[in-house]
Amino acid sequence: MALDTHAKQVLQLMAAAGHPPLNELPPDQARVGAKMGFAALQGKPVEVASVKDVNAPGPAGAIPVRVYRPAGSAANDVLPACLYFHGGGFVIGDIEMYDTLCRILCNASGCAVLSVEYRLAPEAPYPAAVDDCWAATQWAAAQAKGLAIDPARLAVAGDSAGGNLAAVVALMARDAGGPALRYQLLIYPATQLGEETASMRANAEGYF
């Protein structure tokens, strides 16, 4: 399979920059490097109807959640909602890094998007991220009226590590008998941890 032209350009730019790979950096330096890289790639944020930062109660304190409502929607419109869990290997990433993506997802889907800033390792080891994402999902369902979202139309989504968290939260919701999630969007999710696949072997070198 040929590499997408735009993806190839990004990889070439990263290689030309000469920076050490993120996995070879201490967590604090990796987070700074990742944030700078994402900022360069995201482009100008698209306009949405509203953006609001709130806190969900979590097992270790408040969990920051950024709530996006799609362009053209009114404040009192009851919308379907999607909780988004960012990627970053459970070590890097935050709400700011994924701001543009969540805006795009919000407008494209017509859903309110709730971007969750869960705790990161190694400072907060497993299962901290899982606990936070699960708590945020339960909170969103319980606070649906105040958030002007439909608790019967909830989805979870995430990329990479966030895809893992979305899949885990979906399983937890199933086993707990709710919230009744309607959809999951998993973007290159880390769902085969500890298991090497043919794709991993084929693409082990030369890619980010």
Secondary structure as GFF3:
##gff-version 3
##sequence-region A 1 208
A	DSSP	alpha_helix	5	17	.	.	.	ID=ss1
A	DSSP	three_ten_helix	22	24	.	.	.	ID=ss2
A	DSSP	alpha_helix	27	42	.	.	.	ID=ss3
A	DSSP	beta_strand	50	58	.	.	.	ID=ss4
A	DSSP	beta_strand	61	69	.	.	.	ID=ss5
A	DSSP	beta_strand	79	85	.	.	.	ID=ss6
A	DSSP	three_ten_helix	96	98	.	.	.	ID=ss7
A	DSSP	alpha_helix	99	109	.	.	.	ID=ss8
A	DSSP	beta_strand	112	116	.	.	.	ID=ss9
A	DSSP	alpha_helix	128	142	.	.	.	ID=ss10
A	DSSP	alpha_helix	144	147	.	.	.	ID=ss11
A	DSSP	beta_strand	149	159	.	.	.	ID=ss12
A	DSSP	alpha_helix	161	176	.	.	.	ID=ss13
A	DSSP	beta_strand	181	187	.	.	.	ID=ss14
A	DSSP	alpha_helix	198	202	.	.	.	ID=ss15
###
